[in-house]
Amino acid sequence: MLRFIANQVAAALAAAGPALAADSAALFKQRCAICHQDSAAGTPGLAPSLLGVHWQKLGAERAYLPTVLLKGLSGPIKVDGQPFVGSMPAMAPTLDDEALAAVANHLRGLQGAAADKPYAAADMAEARARPGNPTQSRNQRRQLLGE
């Protein structure tokens, strides 16, 4: 009986994997792609690419992505030498921690880092509890990139 239950749980989790991936892609498309495009390649003059060499440095600091998603980012930045001045809104008021983790994991997948330790709702809850604002996110970005 225990083996049967274990097999049923494993089957349910396997079935949820594609659904969760689809949900994360849908969330990314709904919340991020309007500016950053479905591919995360960005929109010239509007929103920077979320792909590329700069993300190797930014992604090395595990707390960075949750901070930006939760607190937002504003002010002047450069991506691949291209200047951007704008404001990414904080998603903390509109998405729960599970949805934020799904968006973060989808973005990491687009960056080729999906196999790395995925974000969980607990990671987002921890970031949500920390103080921060869009300007502080930009300053953290500058520090991580050595700007």
N, C-alpha and C positions, 0 to 999 in steps of 0.2 A: 504494500500500500504506500509506504514512504517513497519508494522508487517511482511509483505512478505519479504522486504529487510533485516530486522533483522534476519529472519529465514534463508535467503540465506547466509548471512555473518556468522552466527553461523554454518551452514552446511559446509561452506568453511573452517572455522577454525578447525572444528572437523576433516575434511578430511586431513588437513595439518598436524595435530598432528602426526599421524603415519609416514607420509612422512618425517617430520622434525626429528623424532626419527631415522628413517632409515638413513637419511643423516648424522646425528651425529654419528651413529654407523659406517657408511662407512668412515667418516672422521677420526674417532679414529683408525679404522683398517688400513687405508691408511697411517696415520701420526705417530701413536704411537705404534701400535701392533707389528710392526717389531721388536721392542726391548722389549716392556712391555707385549706382548702377547694380544690376543683378550680379555681375561678375566681380564687383568691388573695385573696378578699375578707375572709378572716380569720374567726375565731370569737369572738364577744363574750365577754370575760372569760378567754379562754384564749390566743388567738394573734392578733396584729394583722394588719390588712390589709397586703398587699404591693403595694398599688395606691395611687395618689393623689398629692397634691402633695408630700408628704414624699419620695417616691421620685424626683421630679425633682431634688431637691437631692442625695439620696444617690447616685443614678445618675450624677450629674455627676463623681463621684470614682470612676473606673473600678476602682480596687483594692478598693472597699468590699464589693461583692457577693461576690467570691471570698474575701475575708477572713472574712465572716460564714459562708459555706458551709463553709469549711475549719476555722475556729477556733471557731465557735459564737457565741452571744450570750447574756448573762445579766444579770439585774438589772432594776430598774425603768426603764420607758420609757413615753412617751406617743405615741399615734398618733391624730391628729384629736381631741385633747383627752381621749381615753380612756386611763386608766392600765393598764399591763400589768406584771406582775411574774412572771417565769418564766425559763426557760432553754431556748434552742434548742440542741440538741446539735450538736457539730462532726461534719461528714460526712467529714472527712479519713480516718478509719480504715476507712470502709466503701465509699467510692466512689473510683474512679480519676479521673485528671484529665480524661479524655475525657467521662466520665459527668457530672462536675461542670460542665464547660463546657456540656453539653447542658441540664442543669437551669437554669443561669444564663441561657442563651439563651432557653429556654422562658419563664422568668419575665419576661425583658425583652420578649418578644413579648406576654405578657399585659398588660404596662405600655405597650404601643404603641411600644416602642423597638427592635423586631426588625430594622429596616432599618439601624440604627446598626451600627458595627463589632462583629461578633459575638465572643464569647469563644472562645478556642481552648484546647486542652489545655495549651499552653505558658504561657498566662496563669495557669492553675490551678497548674501546677508552680512558677511564680515565686512565687505567693502561698503555696503550701505550704512553700516554703523560708524564708519570713520567719517570725520568731517572732511569737507572738500567743496570746491566750486569750480566752474569752468576755467577760471584764470589759473588756479592751482594745478589743474590737469595740464594746461599748456606749459606751465613751469616745470612740471614733472617730465613732460615730453622733451623739453629742451635739455634738461639735465641728463636724461637717458641717452639722448642723441649727441651729447657733448657740444651743444650749440652755445 
